[in-house]
Every structure is written in structure tokens, then in C-alpha cells.
């Protein structure tokens, strides 16, 4: 989502074709997929662009669905495109060999080359590169500390299950709507992607009873868990955000960790007329997607629940990675921080 906010500081976006971004060489991993199989036989990628996807009996189904090439789906494609562009740089902060295919398989919905769009695209790529590297490093650290259960909330087109060096015993849960999980797994299957951990898909909207669905999928609330909320909270109403954090707290054993992209500016700062107009040229209505409510900072909510919170700006994180943020990316990073926290024993 942050990629869209950065893009929208620029004018006249011009999406280009899928052929402008090609998949990179694929690594080979060994773990088997464990969980809901969203790769339905007989379904093509075209079906994930707006048509119904078959859901089998027993699957947890959201009450509302969106298609991958419009609205909130475009934000997932944009983030994947930014990860692909970052991965193609010589000084890349991440290497995501699947991002290009995920960004382009839905058709020419998003920009896919820095040379073919406004000068602001490199800023967006910088920001997403820094954000992705920050959370990649965080996962590696918490796993080194012994955490063996992880949950990615609203996982979108996240590929960490396929590209990070997970411990053998790590069990990773991905929560998102059925259509986005189906689209992602269809593309990854075509790319020959191989899992590097035990992965369980939980096909449910976070506005529904996702906690029950997570438990039914095999989540163990007695084990320390690493929770990731990347590019998520600013979609939610103030009440929904508080409920999400309360639910995470209730499901977390001592020793659990959480990482959040924490934009804590007033929503009116993000929803200015220029941003709204620019986003509509992408086919995205920011006024509909972003909650306009002010809210309590997530850092304060977690602290009140006993979590030990650490916050770092994207600018500072970029400096540690040898990258300088500029332009729109620097402006966005001033609206929030990259938050990590631990629930002590």
C-alpha cells in the first residue's frame, strides 16, 4: 500500500505492458506445502481478474472479495512491482525472484519499469526495498531467537515463504482473502516456486472471525509467535485496528513478537486532494480504501498491553542499509515508523 501513497505524490502515471518486466532465475527449496490448496485445478489466471473462484467445502470464505487488477488488488500488484524493480538493482536490498511474475500475470495494471513512468517511481522502489529488508531482517532475528511460528496478516503477494532461509521447524500462516491467495499460488506454481518452510494458508477476511479460522488451521496460541502487519493498518478503521491488536495480544504467548508498518499521521494528511486525484488515475479510490479516522498510535496500544516497543523511522533504517531515501519516500517515512515489539516472559 505504501507504494501507492508514494506513487500518488507524482502526476500522470502511465501503466505499461507485462513484457517490460521478466521473471528472474528461480531458486530451489525443499519444503512441501501444508494447508489450504488455493491452486484449483481447471482455473486460469483470467479468473482471478474478476470472475468467481471455486471454493471447496470446508474452506474459510470471506464475506467480501476483490479482484486482483482493481481497487485494493492494484496496491498488491504495485508492491510486487516495486519489489521486482528493487531486486533488479545492482545494490538491491532484497532478492525476490517471483515478484515480477506476480506483478505482471494479471495484465498491464501497474507500472513495471522505472524509465517509463514519472520520476517518483524510484522513490517508491526505495521505500518498498527498505521496508521489505527491514521486515526480512526482523524475521531472521526472531527465528534466531527461537520463535518457530509466524503469521503474516493480509499477506497479499508476499513471497517470504519461498525466499527467506527459514528454520526447518518454522510454521508460517498466511492470512488473506481467497482470491488473492489463489492468484498468488497459481502464479508461483507456474514459476516452479518451492517452499522453504511449512506454510498454512488461511483464506479469510480480517474483518471476519479470522482468529477462529487461524486456530482451525493449526495455529498454537501457547507457542511464541512472530506477527507481521505490513502495509495493513491504514486500511482499517480505528475500531478495527484496535480489535486486531487486541486479538493478536490474546493469541500471543509470552515471548511473541510483532512488526508493524506504523503510519500514525492524521488520515487527512494522506487524503489530500492531489493524492486522491492521482490515485484515481490508477483506478484506486484512496478515499474509499483509507480510513479517515484519527486513532491511537499502535505503539501506545501495544505498550498499554505490556509489549516492549521499539520504533525506527524508514529514513534511519535506510541509512543502516546504505540507502538514502529522497522525495516522496522521505516524506512518507515522516508520517510513521517501522515498529517492532516483544511480549516479555
BALUMRO-278903 format. One record per residue (C-alpha): residue number from 0; residue in one letter; x, y, z. Coordinates in Angstrom, 1 decimal, m for minus. Layout:
k r c1 c2 c3
NUM A X Y Z
...
END
This chain:
k r c1 c2 c3
0 X 0.0 0.0 0.0
1 X 2.8 2.5 0.8
2 X 3.9 2.2 m2.8
3 X 0.6 3.6 m3.9
4 X 1.0 6.5 m1.5
5 X 4.4 7.3 m2.9
6 X 3.3 7.0 m6.5
7 X 0.4 9.3 m5.9
8 X 2.7 12.2 m5.0
9 X 3.5 12.2 m8.7
10 X 1.3 13.1 m11.7
11 X 0.3 11.3 m14.9
12 X 1.1 7.7 m14.1
13 X 1.3 5.6 m17.3
14 X 1.0 1.8 m16.8
15 X 2.9 m0.3 m19.3
16 X 2.8 m3.8 m20.5
17 X 3.8 m7.0 m18.7
18 X 6.6 m7.8 m21.1
19 X 8.7 m4.9 m19.7
20 X 9.4 m6.9 m16.5
21 X 10.6 m10.5 m16.8
22 X 11.0 m13.2 m14.1
23 X 14.5 m13.7 m12.7
24 X 16.1 m17.1 m12.2
25 X 14.3 m19.2 m9.6
26 X 15.9 m20.7 m6.5
27 X 15.1 m24.2 m5.5
28 X 13.8 m25.0 m2.0
29 X 12.6 m28.3 m0.5
30 X 9.6 m28.0 1.9
31 X 6.2 m29.2 1.0
32 X 3.1 m27.1 1.1
33 X 0.9 m27.8 4.0
34 X m2.6 m26.3 4.1
35 X m5.4 m25.0 2.1
36 X m4.7 m25.6 m1.6
37 X m5.9 m22.5 m3.4
38 X m4.4 m23.7 m6.7
39 X m7.7 m25.0 m8.0
40 X m7.4 m27.4 m11.0
41 X m9.0 m26.0 m14.2
42 X m8.8 m22.3 m13.3
43 X m6.8 m19.8 m15.3
44 X m5.3 m16.6 m14.2
45 X m8.0 m14.7 m16.0
46 X m10.5 m16.0 m13.5
47 X m8.6 m14.2 m10.7
48 X m9.0 m10.9 m12.6
49 X m12.7 m10.5 m11.7
50 X m14.5 m13.8 m12.2
51 X m15.6 m16.2 m9.4
52 X m13.1 m18.6 m8.0
53 X m14.2 m22.1 m6.9
54 X m14.1 m22.6 m3.1
55 X m14.3 m26.1 m1.8
56 X m16.4 m27.2 1.1
57 X m14.5 m26.6 4.4
58 X m12.6 m23.6 3.2
59 X m13.0 m20.4 5.2
60 X m14.5 m17.8 2.8
61 X m14.6 m14.1 3.2
62 X m17.9 m12.2 3.0
63 X m16.4 m9.8 0.5
64 X m14.0 m10.3 m2.3
65 X m11.9 m8.1 m4.6
66 X m10.3 m8.8 m7.9
67 X m6.5 m8.5 m8.3
68 X m6.4 m5.9 m11.0
69 X m8.7 m3.2 m9.5
70 X m9.1 m1.3 m6.2
71 X m7.1 m2.8 m3.3
72 X m5.8 m5.5 m5.6
73 X m3.8 m2.9 m7.6
74 X m2.0 m2.0 m4.4
75 X m0.7 m5.6 m4.0
76 X 0.4 m5.6 m7.6
77 X 2.2 m2.2 m7.1
78 X 4.1 m3.5 m4.1
79 X 5.1 m6.6 m6.1
80 X 6.3 m4.5 m9.0
81 X 8.4 m2.4 m6.6
82 X 9.9 m5.5 m5.1
83 X 10.8 m6.7 m8.6
84 X 12.4 m3.4 m9.5
85 X 14.4 m3.4 m6.3
86 X 15.5 m7.0 m6.9
87 X 16.8 m6.0 m10.4
88 X 19.2 m3.3 m8.9
89 X 22.9 m4.0 m8.5
90 X 22.7 m2.6 m5.0
91 X 19.4 m4.4 m4.2
92 X 18.3 m4.7 m0.6
93 X 16.2 m7.8 m1.3
94 X 16.1 m10.5 m3.9
95 X 12.5 m11.5 m4.8
96 X 12.7 m13.7 m7.9
97 X 8.9 m14.1 m8.0
98 X 7.8 m10.5 m7.7
99 X 8.0 m9.8 m11.5
100 X 5.7 m12.6 m12.4
101 X 3.2 m11.8 m9.7
102 X 3.1 m8.1 m10.8
103 X 2.6 m8.9 m14.5
104 X 0.5 m12.0 m14.6
105 X m2.7 m10.0 m14.1
106 X m2.0 m7.8 m17.1
107 X m0.8 m4.3 m17.6
108 X m2.4 m2.9 m14.4
109 X 0.7 m1.4 m12.8
110 X 3.9 0.4 m13.8
111 X 6.8 m2.1 m14.3
112 X 9.8 m0.1 m15.4
113 X 11.5 3.0 m13.9
114 X 12.2 4.5 m17.3
115 X 8.6 4.5 m18.4
116 X 6.9 6.5 m15.7
117 X 7.3 9.6 m13.5
118 X 10.4 10.4 m11.6
119 X 8.7 9.4 m8.4
120 X 8.8 5.6 m9.1
121 X 12.4 5.2 m7.9
122 X 11.3 6.8 m4.6
123 X 8.6 4.2 m4.2
124 X 11.0 1.4 m5.0
125 X 13.5 2.7 m2.5
126 X 10.8 2.8 0.2
127 X 9.5 m0.7 m0.5
128 X 13.1 m2.0 m0.7
129 X 13.9 m0.6 2.7
130 X 10.6 m1.8 4.3
131 X 11.0 m5.3 2.9
132 X 14.6 m5.6 4.0
133 X 13.7 m4.3 7.5
134 X 11.0 m7.0 8.0
135 X 13.1 m9.7 6.3
136 X 15.9 m9.0 8.8
137 X 13.3 m8.9 11.7
138 X 12.0 m12.4 10.7
139 X 15.6 m13.7 10.6
140 X 16.3 m12.3 14.1
141 X 13.2 m13.6 15.8
142 X 13.8 m17.0 14.3
143 X 17.4 m16.9 15.6
144 X 15.9 m16.2 19.0
145 X 13.9 m19.4 18.8
146 X 10.5 m18.4 17.5
147 X 9.1 m21.1 15.3
148 X 5.6 m19.9 14.5
149 X 4.8 m16.9 12.3
150 X 1.7 m15.2 11.0
151 X 1.6 m12.7 8.1
152 X m1.6 m10.7 8.3
153 X m3.1 m9.7 4.9
154 X m0.2 m11.4 3.2
155 X m1.2 m10.2 m0.3
156 X 1.5 m11.2 m2.8
157 X 4.2 m11.7 m0.1
158 X 6.7 m14.4 m1.1
159 X 8.8 m14.7 2.1
160 X 7.7 m18.4 2.5
161 X 9.5 m19.0 m0.8
162 X 12.6 m16.8 m0.5
163 X 13.8 m16.5 3.1
164 X 16.1 m19.0 4.8
165 X 13.6 m20.3 7.4
166 X 14.5 m22.8 10.2
167 X 13.3 m26.4 9.4
168 X 10.7 m26.3 12.1
169 X 9.2 m22.9 11.2
170 X 5.4 m23.0 10.5
171 X 4.2 m19.9 8.6
172 X 0.5 m18.9 8.4
173 X m0.6 m16.5 5.7
174 X m4.0 m14.8 6.1
175 X m5.8 m13.1 3.2
176 X m8.9 m13.3 1.1
177 X m9.3 m16.5 m1.1
178 X m8.9 m14.7 m4.4
179 X m5.6 m13.1 m3.7
180 X m4.2 m16.4 m2.2
181 X m5.5 m18.3 m5.3
182 X m3.9 m15.8 m7.7
183 X m0.6 m15.9 m5.9
184 X m0.4 m19.6 m5.7
185 X m1.4 m20.0 m9.4
186 X 1.5 m17.7 m10.5
187 X 4.0 m19.3 m8.1
188 X 3.0 m22.7 m9.2
189 X 3.6 m21.7 m12.9
190 X 7.0 m20.3 m11.9
191 X 8.0 m23.6 m10.2
192 X 8.4 m21.9 m6.8
193 X 9.4 m24.1 m3.9
194 X 8.6 m23.5 m0.3
195 X 11.3 m23.0 2.3
196 X 9.1 m23.6 5.3
197 X 5.8 m25.3 6.3
198 X 3.1 m22.9 5.1
199 X m0.5 m22.8 6.0
200 X m3.0 m20.7 4.1
201 X m5.9 m19.1 6.0
202 X m8.4 m17.8 3.4
203 X m10.4 m15.3 5.4
204 X m11.0 m11.5 5.5
205 X m9.5 m9.9 8.6
206 X m12.9 m8.2 9.1
207 X m14.4 m11.7 9.7
208 X m13.6 m14.1 12.6
209 X m10.0 m14.7 11.4
210 X m8.8 m15.8 14.9
211 X m11.1 m18.9 14.8
212 X m10.0 m19.6 11.2
213 X m6.4 m19.4 12.3
214 X m6.8 m21.8 15.2
215 X m8.7 m24.2 12.9
216 X m5.8 m24.1 10.5
217 X m3.5 m25.4 13.3
218 X m2.2 m22.2 15.0
219 X m1.0 m22.9 18.5
220 X m1.6 m19.9 20.8
221 X 0.6 m21.5 23.5
222 X 3.7 m21.0 21.3
223 X 5.6 m17.7 20.8
224 X 4.5 m16.2 17.5
225 X 6.0 m13.6 15.2
226 X 3.2 m11.4 13.8
227 X 3.7 m9.2 10.7
228 X 1.3 m6.4 9.7
229 X 3.0 m4.8 6.7
230 X 1.0 m2.3 4.7
231 X m2.2 m3.1 6.6
232 X m3.2 m0.9 9.4
233 X m4.1 2.2 7.4
234 X m6.8 0.2 5.6
235 X m8.6 m0.4 8.9
236 X m11.0 1.8 10.8
237 X m9.8 2.9 14.3
238 X m12.1 0.3 15.9
239 X m10.9 m2.5 13.6
240 X m7.3 m1.6 14.2
241 X m7.7 m1.7 18.0
242 X m9.6 m5.0 17.7
243 X m6.9 m6.5 15.5
244 X m4.2 m5.6 18.0
245 X m6.3 m6.9 20.9
246 X m6.8 m10.2 19.1
247 X m3.1 m10.5 18.4
248 X m2.4 m9.9 22.1
249 X m5.0 m12.5 23.1
250 X m3.4 m15.1 20.8
251 X 0.2 m14.3 21.8
252 X 2.2 m16.4 24.3
253 X 5.0 m14.8 26.2
254 X 8.0 m14.3 24.0
255 X 5.9 m13.4 21.0
256 X 7.0 m10.6 18.7
257 X 5.2 m8.2 16.3
258 X 6.3 m6.0 13.5
259 X 4.1 m3.2 12.0
260 X 4.4 m0.6 9.3
261 X 3.0 2.1 11.6
262 X 1.7 5.2 9.8
263 X 0.4 7.4 12.6
264 X m0.3 10.7 10.9
265 X m3.8 12.0 10.6
266 X m5.5 10.4 7.7
267 X m6.4 13.8 6.4
268 X m2.6 14.3 5.8
269 X m2.7 11.3 3.4
270 X m6.1 12.0 1.9
271 X m5.3 15.4 0.4
272 X m6.9 16.4 m3.0
273 X m3.8 15.8 m5.0
274 X m3.3 12.3 m3.6
275 X m6.9 11.4 m4.2
276 X m6.9 12.7 m7.8
277 X m3.7 10.9 m8.6
278 X m4.8 7.6 m7.1
279 X m8.0 7.6 m9.2
280 X m5.8 7.6 m12.3
281 X m4.5 4.3 m11.1
282 X m8.1 3.1 m10.7
283 X m7.9 3.2 m7.0
284 X m10.1 5.4 m4.7
285 X m8.0 6.3 m1.7
286 X m11.0 7.9 m0.1
287 X m12.7 4.5 m0.1
288 X m9.6 2.5 0.9
289 X m8.1 4.5 3.7
290 X m9.9 5.2 6.9
291 X m10.3 8.9 7.5
292 X m10.5 8.4 11.3
293 X m7.8 9.6 13.6
294 X m6.7 6.9 16.0
295 X m4.4 6.0 18.9
296 X m0.9 5.2 17.9
297 X m0.4 1.4 17.7
298 X 2.8 1.8 19.8
299 X 0.7 3.2 22.7
300 X m1.9 0.4 22.4
301 X 0.8 m2.3 22.5
302 X 2.6 m0.6 25.4
303 X m0.6 m0.5 27.4
304 X m0.9 m4.3 26.8
305 X 2.5 m4.9 28.2
306 X 4.6 m5.2 25.0
307 X 8.1 m3.7 24.8
308 X 8.1 m1.5 21.8
309 X 10.9 m0.3 19.6
310 X 10.4 2.2 16.7
311 X 12.7 3.2 13.9
312 X 12.0 5.5 11.0
313 X 12.3 4.3 7.5
314 X 14.9 7.0 7.0
315 X 17.1 5.6 9.8
316 X 16.6 2.0 8.6
317 X 17.6 3.1 5.1
318 X 20.8 4.6 6.5
319 X 21.7 1.4 8.1
320 X 21.2 m0.4 4.8
321 X 23.3 2.2 2.9
322 X 20.3 3.7 1.1
323 X 19.2 7.3 1.2
324 X 15.5 8.0 0.9
325 X 14.5 11.1 m1.0
326 X 11.5 12.8 m2.4
327 X 8.1 11.3 m1.7
328 X 9.6 8.3 0.1
329 X 11.3 10.5 2.6
330 X 8.0 12.4 3.0
331 X 6.0 9.2 3.7
332 X 8.6 8.0 6.2
333 X 8.0 11.1 8.2
334 X 4.4 10.1 8.7
335 X 5.2 7.0 10.7
336 X 7.8 4.4 11.6
337 X 8.7 0.7 11.4
338 X 7.6 m0.7 14.8
339 X 8.7 m3.9 16.4
340 X 7.7 m5.2 19.9
341 X 8.1 m8.2 22.2
342 X 5.7 m9.6 24.8
343 X 8.1 m10.4 27.7
344 X 8.0 m13.5 29.8
END
